[in-house]
Amino acid sequence: MEGKMKAAVLQSLGNIKTEMVDIPKINDEEVLIKVKFAGICGSDVPRSMTTGARIYPLILGHEFSGQVVEVGANVTEIQSEDRVAVAPLIPCGECQHCKAGNYGLCDNYNIIGTGSNGAFAEYVKVPKNHVLKIDDELDFETAAGIEPAAIGYHGLQKANIEPGETVVIMGCGSIGQLTLQWAKIFGASTVIAVDIFDDKLKLAKELGADITINSKEEDPVEKIRDLTNGGADVVAETAGNVITQQQSILAAKKKGRVVFLGITHKGLDLEEKTMDHILRGEITVQGSWNSYTPAYPGLAWKATLDYMTKGDIQFKKMVSHKILIEEVGEYLKGMADRTLDFNKVLVSLEN
């Protein structure tokens, strides 16, 4: 496909320009997708505004849906006009982790939109094995949430939730909002959502949380221990904050399981009482990274497609802003300096 397309191009740290660039040329193993919706991930904010990107110039965007417009010569299972979502992590296939099927732990991975051009553009090229067909019943806007929803599934799967257990979601940003929905699907009888913002707690309630706690107004650890007679069975930390990481450990009951999904980019200096609780309470603390397992991209992605199509995982309620490509730089800056009040921001290219 020849021609130019509109794209939000990260030229350097903090410098995003809307430009007309060449439509990507695909090889025999690739697919060209017309982007419909692309979500701004929390990781896109530091990547563009504070810590920096792996390469420049770069088109960000790794959470997206769209429609196929062109396929390579060796692509047989995907056709033009197919409605699709994309698994953006491209593992090397050669390291020990890839050979063991632990693709998310790959030593030399690329992610579309972080190491190569992504979906904050009218078109994006994708390797054929990373394209997932979506049913007509699943709208493009919801399908743009498949990648972050799969992260929530992957994390909670490690906690081995049993029906009837109590699960705490520590942090009600996008990942937390999706993770709390999985907690219900996995069988939790009570889901407790914790955050410092009332609007996020209100939305958490709409998405299925049974109890909400504003940790600015009351001590969440004391409240959770009181509500659960000693602590929650499972605590999922999704805020990526050293304070909530400590609180997550302390809010777990003896023999409880804690899963860290949030990224702090900081060390965690455990307080004496926290370390004591890990030891004396025999707390399991588990990390979770990405969402990919064999057969690629794995069960988290299959489950997300299934449950989103059935309407059991809601995403559209989470969307606070739909913006144009021309607004990407402005919104990323507002998200970085916290002058923008937002929940989930989608770049819309549907028209």
Rosetta blueprint (number, residue, H / E / L):
1 M L
2 E L
3 G L
4 K E
5 M E
6 K E
7 A E
8 A E
9 V E
10 L E
11 Q E
12 S E
13 L L
14 G L
15 N E
16 I E
17 K E
18 T E
19 E E
20 M E
21 V E
22 D E
23 I L
24 P L
25 K L
26 I L
27 N L
28 D L
29 E L
30 E E
31 V E
32 L E
33 I E
34 K E
35 V E
36 K E
37 F E
38 A E
39 G E
40 I L
41 C L
42 G L
43 S L
44 D H
45 V H
46 P H
47 R H
48 S H
49 M H
50 T L
51 T L
52 G L
53 A L
54 R L
55 I L
56 Y L
57 P L
58 L E
59 I L
60 L L
61 G L
62 H L
63 E E
64 F E
65 S E
66 G E
67 Q E
68 V E
69 V E
70 E E
71 V E
72 G L
73 A L
74 N L
75 V L
76 T L
77 E L
78 I L
79 Q L
80 S L
81 E L
82 D L
83 R E
84 V E
85 A E
86 V E
87 A L
88 P L
89 L E
90 I E
91 P L
92 C L
93 G L
94 E L
95 C L
96 Q H
97 H H
98 C H
99 K H
100 A L
101 G L
102 N L
103 Y H
104 G H
105 L H
106 C L
107 D L
108 N L
109 Y L
110 N E
111 I E
112 I E
113 G L
114 T L
115 G L
116 S E
117 N L
118 G L
119 A L
120 F L
121 A E
122 E L
123 Y E
124 V E
125 K E
126 V E
127 P E
128 K H
129 N H
130 H H
131 V E
132 L E
133 K E
134 I L
135 D L
136 D L
137 E L
138 L L
139 D L
140 F H
141 E H
142 T H
143 A H
144 A L
145 G L
146 I H
147 E H
148 P H
149 A H
150 A H
151 I H
152 G H
153 Y H
154 H H
155 G H
156 L H
157 Q H
158 K L
159 A L
160 N L
161 I L
162 E L
163 P L
164 G L
165 E L
166 T E
167 V E
168 V E
169 I E
170 M E
171 G L
172 C L
173 G L
174 S H
175 I H
176 G H
177 Q H
178 L H
179 T H
180 L H
181 Q H
182 W H
183 A H
184 K H
185 I H
186 F L
187 G L
188 A L
189 S L
190 T E
191 V E
192 I E
193 A E
194 V E
195 D E
196 I L
197 F L
198 D H
199 D H
200 K H
201 L H
202 K H
203 L H
204 A H
205 K H
206 E H
207 L L
208 G L
209 A L
210 D L
211 I E
212 T E
213 I E
214 N E
215 S L
216 K L
217 E L
218 E L
219 D L
220 P H
221 V H
222 E H
223 K H
224 I H
225 R H
226 D H
227 L H
228 T H
229 N L
230 G L
231 G L
232 A E
233 D E
234 V E
235 V E
236 A E
237 E E
238 T L
239 A L
240 G L
241 N L
242 V H
243 I H
244 T H
245 Q H
246 Q H
247 Q H
248 S H
249 I H
250 L H
251 A H
252 A E
253 K E
254 K E
255 K E
256 G E
257 R E
258 V E
259 V E
260 F E
261 L L
262 G L
263 I L
264 T L
265 H L
266 K L
267 G L
268 L L
269 D L
270 L L
271 E L
272 E H
273 K H
274 T H
275 M H
276 D H
277 H H
278 I H
279 L H
280 R H
281 G L
282 E L
283 I L
284 T E
285 V E
286 Q E
287 G E
288 S L
289 W L
290 N L
291 S L
292 Y L
293 T L
294 P L
295 A L
296 Y L
297 P L
298 G L
299 L H
300 A H
301 W H
302 K H
303 A H
304 T H
305 L H
306 D H
307 Y H
308 M H
309 T H
310 K H
311 G L
312 D L
313 I L
314 Q L
315 F L
316 K H
317 K H
318 M H
319 V E
320 S E
321 H E
322 K E
323 I E
324 L L
325 I H
326 E H
327 E H
328 V H
329 G H
330 E H
331 Y H
332 L H
333 K H
334 G H
335 M H
336 A H
337 D L
338 R L
339 T L
340 L L
341 D L
342 F L
343 N L
344 K E
345 V E
346 L E
347 V E
348 S E
349 L L
350 E L
351 N L
